[in-house]
Amino acid sequence: MLLSKKQLFDIPDEVAYLNTAYMSPLMHSVVSAMDEGVRLKARPWTLTIDHFFDDVENAKALFGQVVNAHADRISVVPSASYGLSTAANNLSLNEGQRIIALKHQFPSHTYPWKRKAREAGGVFVEVDVSQGAAATPALLQAIDERTAIVAVPNVLWTTGAYVDLIAMRQRCDEVGAALVLDLTQSAGALVTDFEKIRPDFAAVANYKWMLCPYSTGFLYVDPAYFDGKPLEEGWITRKGARNFARLTENPETFEAGAIRYDMGERANFALLPGVNRALRQLIDWDIEIIETTLAARNAELCHRLDAIGLKTVNAKNRGAHFIGAQLPNGTRSDLLTELAKEKVYLSMRNGSLRITPHLWNDAQDFDRLIHALSRLI
């Protein structure tokens, strides 16, 4: 178990920020690393060729440690939608075949699949899971021999409904389907082992549970797609790219691995140093210990929420780090506004109150949440 890390963040004592699923705050150390990076661009004569490569390579290696994957299977992307669109463009779908997804999963993980189904004459199937119910059995039942692609999250962004990714992989193997994941609401907070899950593609936007700057992310690519088509035809991903003096003489050949899928201008001198600092901190804390800590705190918090009239999702059916709760009938429509007046910050998504603490929270934050809700619902 980890103690509160509030001192590492710019969070006043009077603020109870329980909204990681919306956006995480940045640690002081991450802001400092980003400041140093910005100042590089302010003095461009100090920028060397290595600056275009080293932070990128370090970021891929660090993310690989977080998800147990080789760095050559990682590409740098600006968003989950970029990575998921890349996946959609490199997977096959025949007429009549199905793409399976969860109903109400994040739009960036539905739009490319809806388009692909329309263009190929396929079928996009959304599996509906009621509040509090188990998502995995419903998905497994929907996956059959007609399924070409399973496109799901690890945790549903609205309620925290949990999807067993190893079970998804096993079922995909049985029917010959590809597995594409959006792990934005789980990577960094739940143990994620790509050696076991073996996704075809997996995208992560870093600004939530990865504690990284906005507009940064990663895409995992299985080696079967190393010869695929990227969204961009970048120069820095080709052989010979380190020789700036002879770029126009380089072949079109990409460097080996998933590098071809890297975004343009991937060497973001301001953001990547912050990404690397955040990843090092997550690794230092250990993802398994983060998960265990958040699970224990949330179990106690759910007990207290249920006691004042909310209905939380059973622990076995939600991500350990993520609380989705139904409010009592007749709850005031301005609840979030009133909570914010008391400096308690949460989200509401699809009718579910979303409570997503992290290591910066402490007992005082949870007490203020319970006291405020008790008065307002």
PyMOL commands that set and color helices and strands:
alter all, ss='L'
color gray80, all
select helices_A, chain A and resi 6-8+28-42+44-46+49-52+54-67+71-73+80-89+107-109+111-120+135-142+165-175+194-197+223-225+244-249+258-261+272-285+287-307+315-317+335-341+363-376
alter helices_A, ss='H'
color red, helices_A
select strands_A, chain A and resi 16-17+74-77+98-102+123-127+147-153+178-182+201-205+217-221+311-312+323-326+344-345+347-349+352-355
alter strands_A, ss='S'
color yellow, strands_A
deselect
rebuild
show_as cartoon
